[in-house]
Amino acid sequence: MNQLPIIDITPLYGTDASARRDIATRIDKACREWGFFYIKGHPISAQRIEQVQALAKSFFAQPMDEKLKIDITRSTHHRGYGAIATEQLDPNLPSDLKETFDMGLHMPADHPEVLAGKPLRGPNRHPDMPGWESLMEQHYLDMQALAQTLLRAMTLALGIEPDFFDQRFKDPVSVLRMIHYPPRHTATSSDQQGAGAHTDYGCVTLLYQDAAGGLQVRDVRGQWIDAPPIDGTFVVNLGDMMARWSNDRYVSTPHRVISPLGVDRYSMPFFAEPHPDTRIECLPGCQSDSQPARYPVTTCAEFLLSRFADTYAYRREQDATA
């Protein structure tokens, strides 16, 4: 009970239908019992991870004035740099001891959805660093493809069409994030954590974490257990949107980051979210007369914006003046 499952997803890229079903069954079990698991056998190379992480470290090492050229609080569509204490994931604790960079699906300013004022739509705001934009844009697309491979496997157990998620993840609002957690001694108080206890907002999160450690997951007994870094893996967890879709059949599990002692921590989560207009409603196979739908119907954009308002003070201020 103290070890998250580790699943080799290599068969999801093969032609053996029986092997794919076996992996889908293991993913389904992990989603039900944990809401968290590791994957290996994915196509994201170690070289790619090293390249992305090296650029992220270089970005965060820049002077604050340089980073604030793409200040996320001056973005209407939540792109760019978030300074330390911009986020407060646990409302009972101080704001988080981390700084971030967020990007999404790039849409130019003249794209119809941007011109229409659709939420969370617009151009990415990249730092002016050699090689950054091309690498990050490609990594975003590759991580989206990996997320959809996992979602495709989940359709087998959820009893929905194999392309159910593929159809809904066209032009997604998925987010690729870079995070830097300074050492714990830099905290403003003893109870300031790297990331306060929270559940993720969306469907599926794929997390690369470096060797520093610090990620903890709350198990079904309510105890916090470590989710240590394992070479060549991503940590996968489900978010609240998937819990709503599955009527809590799949678990959106609380987790947190305890800033490590004496070292900096870097992580790179990818938050897979569908098209903003996607209806989030209980799947047919996840409800019955004895287990009716627990959540009202919403859309991806409505749900994400409500959660952003809880987490980011600048979003509440923008909403108040809109």
TAHU-V987698 format. One record per backbone hydrogen bond with DSSP energy under -1.0 kcal/mol. NH is the residue of the N-H (numbers start at 0). CO is the residue of the C=O. E is the energy in kcal/mol with one decimal. If there is no record, write none. Layout:
BEGIN
nh:NH co:CO e:E
nh:NH co:CO e:E
END
This chain:
BEGIN
nh:6 co:37 e:-2.6
nh:8 co:39 e:-2.7
nh:11 co:8 e:-1.9
nh:12 co:9 e:-2.1
nh:13 co:10 e:-1.7
nh:19 co:15 e:-2.1
nh:20 co:16 e:-2.3
nh:21 co:17 e:-1.9
nh:22 co:18 e:-2.0
nh:23 co:19 e:-2.5
nh:24 co:20 e:-2.2
nh:25 co:21 e:-1.9
nh:26 co:22 e:-2.6
nh:27 co:23 e:-2.5
nh:28 co:24 e:-2.2
nh:29 co:25 e:-2.2
nh:30 co:26 e:-2.6
nh:31 co:27 e:-2.0
nh:32 co:28 e:-2.5
nh:33 co:29 e:-2.5
nh:34 co:29 e:-2.5
nh:36 co:235 e:-2.3
nh:37 co:4 e:-3.2
nh:38 co:233 e:-2.3
nh:39 co:6 e:-2.1
nh:48 co:44 e:-1.9
nh:49 co:45 e:-2.4
nh:50 co:46 e:-2.2
nh:51 co:47 e:-2.7
nh:52 co:48 e:-2.7
nh:53 co:49 e:-2.3
nh:54 co:50 e:-1.9
nh:55 co:51 e:-2.3
nh:56 co:52 e:-2.5
nh:57 co:53 e:-2.0
nh:58 co:54 e:-2.5
nh:59 co:55 e:-2.6
nh:60 co:56 e:-1.5
nh:61 co:58 e:-1.6
nh:66 co:62 e:-1.8
nh:67 co:63 e:-2.7
nh:68 co:65 e:-1.1
nh:69 co:66 e:-1.7
nh:70 co:67 e:-1.6
nh:71 co:80 e:-3.4
nh:73 co:70 e:-1.5
nh:74 co:71 e:-1.8
nh:79 co:101 e:-2.5
nh:80 co:69 e:-3.2
nh:81 co:99 e:-2.5
nh:84 co:95 e:-1.5
nh:85 co:82 e:-1.8
nh:87 co:310 e:-1.4
nh:92 co:89 e:-2.0
nh:95 co:86 e:-2.5
nh:96 co:192 e:-2.6
nh:97 co:95 e:-1.5
nh:98 co:179 e:-2.2
nh:99 co:81 e:-2.6
nh:100 co:177 e:-2.0
nh:101 co:79 e:-2.5
nh:102 co:175 e:-2.0
nh:106 co:121 e:-1.6
nh:110 co:107 e:-2.2
nh:114 co:110 e:-2.8
nh:115 co:111 e:-1.8
nh:116 co:113 e:-1.5
nh:117 co:112 e:-2.5
nh:120 co:117 e:-1.1
nh:128 co:126 e:-1.8
nh:131 co:128 e:-1.9
nh:134 co:130 e:-1.6
nh:135 co:131 e:-2.9
nh:136 co:132 e:-2.5
nh:137 co:133 e:-1.7
nh:138 co:134 e:-2.6
nh:139 co:135 e:-2.4
nh:140 co:136 e:-1.6
nh:141 co:137 e:-2.2
nh:142 co:138 e:-2.5
nh:143 co:139 e:-2.2
nh:144 co:140 e:-2.0
nh:145 co:141 e:-1.9
nh:146 co:142 e:-2.5
nh:147 co:143 e:-2.2
nh:148 co:144 e:-1.6
nh:149 co:145 e:-1.8
nh:150 co:146 e:-2.4
nh:151 co:147 e:-2.3
nh:152 co:148 e:-1.5
nh:153 co:149 e:-1.7
nh:154 co:150 e:-1.1
nh:157 co:153 e:-2.0
nh:159 co:154 e:-1.6
nh:163 co:160 e:-2.3
nh:166 co:162 e:-2.6
nh:167 co:163 e:-1.1
nh:168 co:164 e:-1.6
nh:172 co:273 e:-1.3
nh:174 co:270 e:-2.2
nh:175 co:102 e:-2.3
nh:176 co:268 e:-2.5
nh:177 co:100 e:-2.4
nh:178 co:266 e:-2.5
nh:179 co:98 e:-2.7
nh:180 co:264 e:-3.4
nh:183 co:259 e:-2.3
nh:185 co:182 e:-1.9
nh:186 co:183 e:-2.0
nh:191 co:188 e:-1.5
nh:193 co:256 e:-1.0
nh:194 co:256 e:-1.9
nh:197 co:254 e:-2.1
nh:202 co:271 e:-1.4
nh:203 co:271 e:-1.2
nh:204 co:236 e:-3.1
nh:205 co:269 e:-2.4
nh:206 co:234 e:-3.1
nh:207 co:267 e:-1.5
nh:209 co:265 e:-1.9
nh:215 co:255 e:-2.6
nh:216 co:224 e:-2.8
nh:217 co:253 e:-2.3
nh:218 co:222 e:-2.9
nh:221 co:218 e:-2.4
nh:224 co:216 e:-2.9
nh:226 co:214 e:-2.6
nh:232 co:229 e:-1.7
nh:233 co:38 e:-1.6
nh:234 co:206 e:-2.6
nh:235 co:36 e:-3.9
nh:236 co:204 e:-2.1
nh:237 co:34 e:-1.9
nh:238 co:202 e:-1.9
nh:239 co:199 e:-2.6
nh:240 co:201 e:-1.2
nh:241 co:201 e:-1.5
nh:242 co:238 e:-1.8
nh:243 co:239 e:-2.2
nh:244 co:240 e:-2.3
nh:245 co:241 e:-2.5
nh:247 co:242 e:-3.2
nh:248 co:245 e:-1.5
nh:250 co:30 e:-2.4
nh:254 co:197 e:-2.3
nh:255 co:215 e:-2.2
nh:256 co:194 e:-2.3
nh:257 co:213 e:-2.5
nh:264 co:180 e:-2.5
nh:266 co:178 e:-1.8
nh:267 co:207 e:-2.9
nh:269 co:205 e:-2.4
nh:270 co:174 e:-3.1
nh:271 co:203 e:-3.1
nh:274 co:167 e:-2.9
nh:277 co:274 e:-2.1
nh:279 co:297 e:-3.2
nh:282 co:244 e:-2.8
nh:285 co:282 e:-2.0
nh:286 co:283 e:-1.1
nh:287 co:290 e:-1.5
nh:297 co:279 e:-1.5
nh:299 co:277 e:-2.0
nh:300 co:275 e:-2.5
nh:302 co:298 e:-2.4
nh:303 co:299 e:-2.6
nh:304 co:300 e:-2.6
nh:305 co:301 e:-1.7
nh:306 co:302 e:-1.8
nh:307 co:303 e:-2.6
nh:308 co:304 e:-1.9
nh:310 co:306 e:-1.1
nh:311 co:307 e:-3.0
nh:315 co:311 e:-1.5
nh:316 co:312 e:-2.1
nh:317 co:313 e:-2.1
nh:318 co:314 e:-2.7
nh:319 co:315 e:-2.0
nh:320 co:316 e:-1.2
END
